[in-house]
Amino acid sequence: MTVQVLVFWLLALVAILGALGVVAARNPIHSAIGLVLSFLNVAAIYLIARAEFLAVVQVIVYAGAVIVLVVFVTMLVHPDDLPEFHGRRPLRIATGLVLGLALLAEVSAAILAHGLRGTPGPWTDDTIAAVGGNTRALGQVLYSDFMLAIQLTALLLLAATIGAIALARPEAVSERLAAARRVMTISLAHPRGLDQPALPAALPEPQNGRVKEAGGGRPIVLARTADEFTEQPAWGEWRAR
Amino acid sequence: MEWQRLIVSYIVGFVLLNVLLGLMAYMTWFERRVLARMQHRVGPNRTGPFGLLQPIADGIKLLAKEDIVPANADRLVFLVAPLLSFALAPLGAAVIPFGDTLHLFGIDIPLLVADINVAVLYVLALGSVGVYGIILGGYASGNRYSLLGALRSTAQVISYELVLGLSLVGVLILSGSLSLQDILREQQRSLVLGPLTLPNWYILSQPLAFALFLIAAVAETNRAPFDLPEAETELVAGYFTEYSGFRFSFYFLAEYINMIVVSLLAATLFLGGIDGPIADGVWWLAIKALFFLFFYVWLRATLPRFRYDQLMGLAWKVLLPLALLNIALTGLVRLWGIGAL
């Protein structure tokens, strides 16, 4: 137990340091790295609490997808175009401070009202083992008691996906067809799409040009095996020089 | 004894890590020899018999090279990124079962480093974190080619990770578990189809998922024909353009270890892993994994590189709908199987 507590404090410390790094770093990519560090440590804390599924999903969704997208977008923007990270924006700092304090107050109120340990629900170690592991238990609870919430979330995500497709889609039908054709064409010879004008039947003659004569001074080496080609002997072979 | 099991699994992990590193070195040799054979060349044959000492010679050469950090680089990130890539690569092998327990010195030694009950998701999580090595390396180099390679790689890995994860859902529905050991146990049963008695390998019940997994795995490991992040004709060498010496080789080695881990995973998930017609054991897993490794090299020798828009179009417009279709079909069959339809 004591080892677990020690590991917990270590993880919590690194998670908090990572979170501080997010705010303190001057480079947005460094901020993102700090956030990933924080997320990974929180995932490890979930592992200590024996919530393996939650831990892995935390890594896949937050560390693996969300922050990767943040880094992706940050890298697409030129560093000079990024907004100032620190200083000279008093209004923005004040807004952040107020919002942060509001969040802190909410979290503290929640902790003070219910205590740090929280109230234990109907699930104990025995009931979880009876269902067959906490992944299974989580699935059962999510898809029976919280069905409505799951369906609503799925609907929201579907709407977001359709919105993204609608935004990225070209307006005109001809453009859509051309785009589809470009994607589906695998050109094996020349990187020309199908939607370009045809080449002229005959290329124009070179004007006052001179065709370079074929041939050259270099002899052609015909070698049947590598040994005929190189001077270096093969393994275990001594060749007279 | 809790601590004894911990020590045993550390030792198994250490042995596994060393075996993987050795295999990875000889994977480079294997690839060069097979590729040469396919292209009517000889391949490395000067260092050692059949060029067998070539990987060692390469390693020594890379160690002796200068470690250059570009002036424009984000120094710390530049130095750490390849290590991140390399350190995450072999972790996936920790959950792959290499056999039943072994009795040695009076202790039961399970031939598996860690039996995690969410092993499949764990491997996917490693893949999604592994992309950081590439992104950060490309960003920190302070070079446009590297940055472009990193951007391509990010988009590619995110898209194909989705396909990879969704292609596995069919297997998970059939096995009803996220643990690789349970999936393996399920595959050791036999499947009776009329007069035929076949092994219950998921390649037979999930052929579409297998094809999708294979394609997505090749893209996920950045191998040809999906090696756009390092397309040398356009991007010099992509995200590792600025790397030299052993830091360059960390990326290189991570790619080969990823190939081996993905091959082991494919063999475990779809081909029954250690299950074979006679004498179950780790050798069956090795044969199946070797087949996948050969397949990787074969692909590289056969197919030209995709164009970038084709790559993304393939993932989002072909593979993703197919994966969703597979999930829906498998779910229906499963419901019918348990009598709910």
Chai-1 contact restraints between the chains, C-beta under 6 A:
chainA,res_idxA,chainB,res_idxB,connection_type,confidence,min_distance_angstrom,max_distance_angstrom,comment,restraint_id
A,I29,B,Y139,contact,1.0,0.0,6.0,A-B,restraint_1
A,E52,B,N117,contact,1.0,0.0,6.0,A-B,restraint_2
A,E52,B,V118,contact,1.0,0.0,6.0,A-B,restraint_3
A,F53,B,V118,contact,1.0,0.0,6.0,A-B,restraint_4
A,V56,B,V118,contact,1.0,0.0,6.0,A-B,restraint_5
A,V56,B,L121,contact,1.0,0.0,6.0,A-B,restraint_6
A,V56,B,Y122,contact,1.0,0.0,6.0,A-B,restraint_7
A,V56,B,A125,contact,1.0,0.0,6.0,A-B,restraint_8
A,V59,B,A125,contact,1.0,0.0,6.0,A-B,restraint_9
A,I60,B,L124,contact,1.0,0.0,6.0,A-B,restraint_10
A,I60,B,A125,contact,1.0,0.0,6.0,A-B,restraint_11
A,I60,B,S128,contact,1.0,0.0,6.0,A-B,restraint_12
A,A63,B,V129,contact,1.0,0.0,6.0,A-B,restraint_13
A,G64,B,S128,contact,1.0,0.0,6.0,A-B,restraint_14
A,G64,B,V129,contact,1.0,0.0,6.0,A-B,restraint_15
A,V68,B,T154,contact,1.0,0.0,6.0,A-B,restraint_16
A,V71,B,I135,contact,1.0,0.0,6.0,A-B,restraint_17
A,F72,B,T154,contact,1.0,0.0,6.0,A-B,restraint_18
A,M75,B,Y139,contact,1.0,0.0,6.0,A-B,restraint_19
A,G133,B,N117,contact,1.0,0.0,6.0,A-B,restraint_20
A,T135,B,L178,contact,1.0,0.0,6.0,A-B,restraint_21
A,V183,B,D309,contact,1.0,0.0,6.0,A-B,restraint_22
A,V183,B,Q310,contact,1.0,0.0,6.0,A-B,restraint_23
A,V183,B,G313,contact,1.0,0.0,6.0,A-B,restraint_24
A,A226,B,V42,contact,1.0,0.0,6.0,A-B,restraint_25
A,Q232,B,R46,contact,1.0,0.0,6.0,A-B,restraint_26
A,W235,B,G48,contact,1.0,0.0,6.0,A-B,restraint_27
A,W235,B,P49,contact,1.0,0.0,6.0,A-B,restraint_28
